[in-house]
């Protein structure tokens, strides 16, 4: 991987590693806009200040936008979540394998 590609991946990971960033994106994955209050409830446990900061970051990155109905994913945000959907299948397999390892270790 070239340095330029590595830098782009690092920048994306840095954004997504911010607390609640992935949760905000995941809460919007169904395609329905959400108001600030509804999004706060969907994400759970996030303070208004932190949510405001995260929304600002994600809007600045072009992953979400705010319209008359609330916050929603942009085309870029939808593309990212489509790619992250593979993580769901992977995480299910990984969790099952971890459970088998833990089970085997207790025997």
C-alpha positions in Angstrom: 0.0 0.0 0.0 1.4 3.4 -1.0 2.0 6.1 1.6 -0.8 8.2 0.1 -3.3 5.3 0.5 -2.0 4.5 4.0 -2.5 8.1 5.0 -6.1 8.1 3.7 -6.9 5.0 5.6 -5.3 6.4 8.7 -7.4 9.6 8.4 -10.6 7.6 8.0 -9.8 5.4 10.9 -8.9 8.4 13.1 -12.4 9.9 12.3 -14.2 6.6 12.9 -12.3 5.9 16.1 -13.7 9.0 17.7 -16.2 8.1 20.4 -19.7 7.5 19.1 -18.8 8.2 15.4 -19.6 4.7 14.2 -22.7 4.6 16.4 -24.0 7.8 14.8 -23.4 6.4 11.3 -24.9 3.1 12.2 -28.0 4.8 13.7 -28.6 6.5 10.3 -28.0 3.4 8.2 -31.7 2.7 7.6 -31.8 5.8 5.4 -34.4 7.7 7.5 -33.4 11.2 8.7 -33.3 11.6 12.4 -33.6 14.7 14.6 -31.0 15.5 17.1 -33.1 14.1 20.0 -34.0 10.9 18.1 -30.4 10.4 17.1 -29.3 10.9 20.7 -31.8 8.3 21.8 -30.6 5.9 19.0 -27.0 6.3 19.9 -27.6 6.0 23.6 -25.4 7.3 26.4 -24.0 10.2 24.4 -24.1 13.7 25.9 -25.5 16.5 23.8 -22.1 18.2 23.6 -20.4 15.1 22.4 -23.1 14.4 19.9 -22.8 17.9 18.6 -19.1 17.5 18.2 -19.4 14.2 16.4 -22.1 15.5 14.1 -19.9 18.4 13.2 -17.0 16.0 12.5 -19.1 13.7 10.4 -20.6 16.6 8.4 -17.2 18.1 7.9 -16.1 14.7 6.5 -19.0 14.6 4.1 -20.5 11.5 5.6 -23.7 13.0 6.9 -25.8 16.1 6.2 -28.6 17.9 7.9 -31.8 18.7 6.0 -35.3 19.8 7.0 -36.1 16.3 8.3 -33.0 15.8 10.4 -29.6 14.2 10.0 -29.0 11.6 7.2 -26.2 9.9 5.5 -24.8 11.4 2.3 -24.0 9.3 -0.7 -20.5 9.0 0.6 -21.8 7.9 4.0 -24.0 5.3 2.4 -21.1 4.0 0.5 -19.0 3.7 3.6 -21.7 1.9 5.5 -22.3 -0.5 2.6 -18.6 -1.4 2.9 -18.8 -1.7 6.7 -21.8 -4.1 6.4 -19.2 -6.8 5.7 -18.0 -6.3 9.2 -21.4 -7.5 10.5 -20.9 -10.9 8.9 -17.2 -11.0 9.9 -18.0 -10.0 13.5 -20.6 -12.8 13.9 -18.1 -15.4 12.7 -15.4 -14.0 14.9 -17.6 -13.9 18.0 -18.6 -17.5 17.4 -15.0 -18.5 17.1 -14.1 -16.6 20.3 -16.9 -18.3 22.1 -15.6 -21.7 21.0 -12.1 -20.8 22.1 -13.4 -19.7 25.5 -15.5 -22.8 25.8 -12.5 -25.0 24.9 -10.3 -23.2 27.5 -12.7 -23.9 30.3 -12.8 -27.7 29.6 
